[in-house]
Amino acid sequence: MTVSTSALLPDSIRTAFAPTVAYLNAASYGLLPTAVAEAVSAAEKRRAEGTFDITGVDEIVADCRVAIGTLTGFAPEQIAIGAQVSQLVSLIAAALPEGAAVVLPEGEFTSVLWPFLVRPDLRVRTVPLTGLAEAVRPGDALVAAAVVQSADGGIVDTAAVGAAARNHGARVLFDLSQAAGWYPVRHLGADWVVGVGYKWLLGPKGAAFLAGTDEALAELRPLAAGWYSGYNPWETCYDAPLRTASDARRFDLAPVWPAWIGQRLALELLLSTGIDAIHRHNLALADRLRAGLGLPPGKSAIVSIEAEPGQIHRLREAGVVGSMRAGRLRLGCHLYNTEADIDRALTVLAG
């Protein structure tokens, strides 16, 4: 007997969101829980009134480090905050020695790829995703990849890539932007991981993170060192000498206030629901979509299919939101979606 996906998550999830469409586009941005939207709005209202407390955000950021650590397996002191993945990946790209060899999947999202390409002295090559582990060679310095690929939802064999990298003495960087929030990303064996909060982590745009082992973080320099990277930002915000934090906070950018205020609430919702439960829910919906399209079951919450001309517009007219990426229709299923969303999309696609 097929189990309804509604039985996989708590009933409270249905009331935590307020979509007015069948939103199948978490790979572009996740829906804000209503409590997150209200908290962000309230914070901005306090700012407009002049009663916003900047220092209060420090505790919120600290809570987010703990939550991100729970998701990824890194300690809070190994986690730095930023605003964009490309800015954080650039720290790693800048630390590589001249002539270092870097291997990435073909079709990788540019925020992961371009920080390496802007250095003409690096030897960057791209290989098919399914052969990424086998493509690691002696002398490679780094393997970098999004665990879940943005364009089509393809999933990296993280265990195989990690083993191949260790065998050849290479570092590993995984981007969790399309994975964290629905896919298990704890203890992947990477030297560094990066991610953003506004997709599957359901936060406002403006929050991103970098986490790494102590040894790997020691290879990086805080190229954007500013007041928030000080060991005590409110005491070290003026003058020399350099007094950065000794842990990953030395790589921090000052927090985008509303982004992290909302992100803490979103992380609490995800962790209280449970990533394993969300993973089962999302895959069940994605496989319902695949089955309706005559496709076999898959391992990703993202479904990528060939699109007919005008199909994305017909979906939007019917109240179904997806996106076009790499010439294909991309639909993503997350915890706020229901079987009714999938069936509405299938009705339009069948027509």
BELTABEL-V375175 format. One record per residue. N is the residue number from 1. SS is DSSP state (H for helix, E for strand, C for the rest). Layout:
N/SS  N/SS
This chain:
1/C  2/C  3/C  4/C  5/H  6/H  7/H  8/C  9/C  10/C  11/C  12/H  13/H  14/H  15/H  16/H  17/C  18/C  19/C  20/C  21/C  22/E  23/E  24/C  25/C  26/C  27/C  28/C  29/C  30/C  31/C  32/C  33/C  34/H  35/H  36/H  37/H  38/H  39/H  40/H  41/H  42/H  43/H  44/H  45/H  46/H  47/H  48/H  49/H  50/C  51/C  52/C  53/C  54/C  55/C  56/H  57/H  58/H  59/H  60/H  61/H  62/H  63/H  64/H  65/H  66/H  67/H  68/H  69/H  70/H  71/H  72/H  73/C  74/C  75/C  76/H  77/H  78/H  79/E  80/E  81/E  82/E  83/C  84/C  85/H  86/H  87/H  88/H  89/H  90/H  91/H  92/H  93/H  94/H  95/H  96/C  97/C  98/C  99/C  100/C  101/E  102/E  103/E  104/E  105/E  106/C  107/C  108/C  109/C  110/H  111/H  112/H  113/H  114/H  115/H  116/H  117/H  118/C  119/C  120/C  121/C  122/C  123/E  124/E  125/E  126/E  127/E  128/C  129/H  130/H  131/H  132/H  133/H  134/H  135/H  136/C  137/C  138/C  139/C  140/E  141/E  142/E  143/E  144/E  145/E  146/E  147/C  148/E  149/C  150/C  151/C  152/C  153/C  154/C  155/E  156/C  157/C  158/H  159/H  160/H  161/H  162/H  163/H  164/H  165/H  166/H  167/H  168/H  169/C  170/C  171/E  172/E  173/E  174/E  175/E  176/C  177/C  178/C  179/C  180/C  181/C  182/C  183/C  184/C  185/C  186/C  187/C  188/C  189/C  190/C  191/C  192/E  193/E  194/E  195/E  196/E  197/C  198/C  199/C  200/C  201/C  202/C  203/C  204/C  205/C  206/C  207/C  208/E  209/E  210/E  211/E  212/E  213/C  214/H  215/H  216/H  217/H  218/C  219/C  220/C  221/C  222/C  223/C  224/C  225/C  226/C  227/H  228/H  229/H  230/E  231/C  232/C  233/C  234/C  235/C  236/C  237/C  238/C  239/C  240/C  241/C  242/C  243/C  244/E  245/C  246/C  247/C  248/H  249/H  250/H  251/H  252/C  253/C  254/C  255/C  256/C  257/H  258/H  259/H  260/H  261/H  262/H  263/H  264/H  265/H  266/H  267/H  268/H  269/H  270/H  271/H  272/H  273/H  274/C  275/H  276/H  277/H  278/H  279/H  280/H  281/H  282/H  283/H  284/H  285/H  286/H  287/H  288/H  289/H  290/H  291/H  292/H  293/C  294/C  295/C  296/C  297/C  298/C  299/C  300/C  301/C  302/E  303/E  304/E  305/E  306/E  307/C  308/C  309/C  310/C  311/H  312/H  313/H  314/H  315/H  316/H  317/H  318/C  319/C  320/E  321/E  322/C  323/E  324/E  325/E  326/C  327/C  328/E  329/E  330/E  331/E  332/E  333/C  334/C  335/C  336/C  337/C  338/C  339/H  340/H  341/H  342/H  343/H  344/H  345/H  346/H  347/H  348/H  349/H  350/H  351/C
